[in-house]
């Protein structure tokens, strides 16, 4: 491999056989060597789950000059951890990309995202990291129209880097509903899910529940948020971190408890 | 049920048959009615994973005046979601408690925590929420010595409430190594895991990996962090939120991309 070309690690939560990851691979190969570590099974909604209680295997799918692809029998977080710590021991990645997820990771829902877990692992290992998600949920969604936007973000991040411990959550609205009007840097809407379950009767008796739900925005008129601009057909970029401490309330909690 | 007594929802990631959750139940019953929704199977390391692709069932384990307990066939986040949205439809909880986890949820590791997922669901549903974790990992760990500390925090939170959208991550060091010296309000250490995998040979051929690792603190001398004080045998309380936006870098990312 030519050490002057950056090495780009790509993962996702859908698996290797989705269109989204191949759009990322295609764009990334224009700028660097590519190493893929994708889950062997669909892993939507897995958040930052890790495999503590079962062994993880890596299966080499493809290897040629400048391109290596593995399927990993674990979660999205496992994929990036295993790639960085074991599969890429000879050369560490210069960048982690995740996605393109089939479906948004916007607002509070990004908490459940395996795609976001990939980029959290990236920054935890000190590697600049960007997640991409597309507002069409179907497996067969055509992600080719997203590629110019992916390229625009990728080029800038490769040229200029990212602030330490900050990753990007990029969401792209459906091209099937019209052209994307532009790019906005946003905050994550802090809304919530309601009507989260549908109760059903089992034919043999007993009840079970399917997860479902409606998203309620925290504030529909807050023009800082990802959801505000996605609704208006802009792509959004939310800078994210993994510090869960609420620094603003340290004083209040000290007063409360001490 | 007496509506004047608060209703306390309790969950965890270990399951109903661990000592930790029964310590929480015992203390909570002194102050309110208790509703338990615990995972039917051990769910460590599940983060905020949700069950998108399989149905979830709830099994009533126990019901008597002021006490109801269910086992739920899903993740910790599923348990709290299902409890609040379906199982507790008649009366919403006044407080969510999670734990006592068998093992710390400190530093960056709390990202992987199913215990923390419970309290994130709590605050997402507008309910004050507190997670408790104990620095002894074994299933049989005696959590009775933690109970006075649990009671101290619980009383204050019931009396005074918590700031909106803020939950508490309480960690308690092992009593087996001496008394707890006091309580500190802390930040979460932003270190990282290294040596994360152990590679093994399968007897039939091929390789597999077990997750393992060593935690490297971001700064061993930072006396604001949970890990600094847990090492010095203090219990720690870290206020946490679910806003993953890195507000401080919005300007820098705008300069980078726009």
Contacts between the chains, C-beta under 8 A, distances in Angstrom:
chain1	res1	chain2	res2	distance
A	42	B	53	7.2
A	44	B	52	5.4
A	44	B	53	7.1
A	45	B	49	6.2
A	45	B	50	4.6
A	45	B	51	7.3
A	45	B	52	4.0
A	45	B	53	7.7
A	46	B	47	7.6
A	46	B	49	4.8
A	47	B	46	7.6
A	47	B	47	3.9
A	47	B	48	4.0
A	47	B	49	4.7
A	47	B	50	7.5
A	47	B	77	7.7
A	47	B	117	7.4
A	48	B	47	3.9
A	48	B	48	7.4
A	48	B	111	5.0
A	48	B	112	5.5
A	49	B	45	6.2
A	49	B	46	4.8
A	49	B	47	4.7
A	49	B	49	4.4
A	49	B	112	7.2
A	50	B	45	4.6
A	50	B	47	7.5
A	50	B	112	5.3
A	50	B	211	6.1
A	51	B	45	7.3
A	51	B	211	5.9
A	52	B	44	5.4
A	52	B	45	4.0
A	52	B	211	5.9
A	53	B	42	7.2
A	53	B	44	7.2
A	53	B	45	7.7
A	55	B	200	7.6
A	55	B	208	4.2
A	55	B	209	6.4
A	55	B	210	5.7
A	56	B	197	7.7
A	56	B	208	6.6
A	56	B	209	4.8
A	56	B	210	7.7
A	56	B	211	7.1
A	57	B	206	7.2
A	57	B	207	7.4
A	57	B	208	5.0
A	57	B	209	7.3
A	58	B	207	7.8
A	58	B	209	7.5
A	77	B	47	7.7
A	77	B	112	7.6
A	78	B	211	7.4
A	81	B	193	7.8
A	81	B	196	5.3
A	81	B	197	7.3
A	81	B	211	7.6
A	82	B	196	7.9
A	82	B	197	6.2
A	82	B	209	6.3
A	85	B	194	7.8
A	85	B	195	7.5
A	85	B	196	4.6
A	85	B	197	5.5
A	86	B	197	5.2
A	86	B	199	6.7
A	86	B	209	6.5
A	108	B	124	6.5
A	108	B	242	6.6
A	110	B	244	6.2
A	111	B	48	5.0
A	111	B	120	6.7
A	111	B	242	6.0
A	111	B	244	7.1
A	112	B	48	5.6
A	112	B	49	7.2
A	112	B	50	5.3
A	112	B	77	7.6
A	116	B	244	7.6
A	117	B	47	7.4
A	120	B	111	6.7
A	124	B	108	6.5
A	124	B	192	5.0
A	124	B	193	7.6
A	125	B	192	6.7
A	126	B	192	7.9
A	152	B	257	7.9
A	153	B	257	6.6
A	156	B	256	5.7
A	156	B	257	5.6
A	157	B	256	7.5
A	160	B	256	5.4
A	162	B	253	7.9
A	162	B	256	7.6
A	163	B	246	7.8
A	163	B	249	4.8
A	163	B	252	5.5
A	163	B	253	7.8
A	165	B	190	7.0
A	165	B	246	7.9
A	166	B	246	4.9
A	166	B	249	4.9
A	166	B	253	7.6
A	168	B	253	7.0
A	169	B	244	7.8
A	183	B	257	6.3
A	183	B	258	6.6
A	185	B	250	5.8
A	185	B	253	5.1
A	185	B	254	4.5
A	185	B	257	6.5
A	185	B	258	6.7
A	187	B	243	7.9
A	187	B	245	4.4
A	187	B	247	6.8
A	187	B	250	7.2
A	188	B	243	6.5
A	188	B	244	5.8
A	188	B	245	4.7
A	190	B	165	7.0
A	190	B	242	7.3
A	190	B	243	5.9
A	192	B	124	5.0
A	192	B	125	6.7
A	192	B	126	7.9
A	193	B	81	7.9
A	193	B	124	7.7
A	194	B	85	7.8
A	195	B	85	7.5
A	196	B	81	5.3
A	196	B	82	7.9
A	196	B	85	4.7
A	197	B	56	7.7
A	197	B	81	7.3
A	197	B	82	6.2
A	197	B	85	5.5
A	197	B	86	5.2
A	199	B	86	6.6
A	200	B	55	7.6
A	206	B	57	7.3
A	207	B	57	7.3
A	207	B	58	7.8
A	208	B	55	4.1
A	208	B	56	6.7
A	208	B	57	5.0
A	209	B	55	6.4
A	209	B	56	4.8
A	209	B	57	7.3
A	209	B	58	7.5
A	209	B	82	6.3
A	209	B	86	6.5
A	210	B	55	5.7
A	210	B	56	7.8
A	211	B	50	6.1
A	211	B	51	5.9
A	211	B	52	5.9
A	211	B	56	7.1
A	211	B	78	7.4
A	211	B	81	7.6
A	237	B	253	6.3
A	237	B	257	6.0
A	238	B	244	7.9
A	238	B	245	5.8
A	239	B	245	6.8
A	239	B	246	4.4
A	239	B	249	4.5
A	239	B	250	6.2
A	239	B	252	7.9
A	239	B	253	4.7
A	240	B	244	4.5
A	240	B	245	6.3
A	240	B	246	5.8
A	241	B	244	6.8
A	241	B	245	8.0
A	241	B	246	4.1
A	242	B	108	6.6
A	242	B	111	6.0
A	242	B	190	7.3
A	242	B	244	7.7
A	243	B	187	7.9
A	243	B	188	6.5
A	243	B	190	5.8
A	244	B	110	6.2
A	244	B	111	7.1
A	244	B	116	7.6
A	244	B	169	7.8
A	244	B	188	5.8
A	244	B	238	7.9
A	244	B	240	4.5
A	244	B	241	6.8
A	244	B	242	7.7
A	245	B	187	4.4
A	245	B	188	4.6
A	245	B	238	5.8
A	245	B	239	6.8
A	245	B	240	6.3
A	245	B	241	8.0
A	246	B	163	7.8
A	246	B	165	7.9
A	246	B	166	4.9
A	246	B	239	4.4
A	246	B	240	5.8
A	246	B	241	4.1
A	247	B	187	6.8
A	249	B	163	4.9
A	249	B	166	4.9
A	249	B	239	4.5
A	250	B	185	5.8
A	250	B	187	7.2
A	250	B	239	6.2
A	252	B	163	5.5
A	252	B	239	7.9
A	253	B	162	7.9
A	253	B	163	7.8
A	253	B	166	7.5
A	253	B	168	7.0
A	253	B	185	5.1
A	253	B	237	6.3
A	253	B	239	4.7
A	254	B	185	4.5
A	256	B	156	5.6
A	256	B	157	7.5
A	256	B	160	5.5
A	256	B	162	7.6
A	257	B	152	7.8
A	257	B	153	6.6
A	257	B	156	5.6
A	257	B	183	6.3
A	257	B	185	6.5
A	257	B	237	6.0
A	258	B	183	6.6
A	258	B	185	6.8
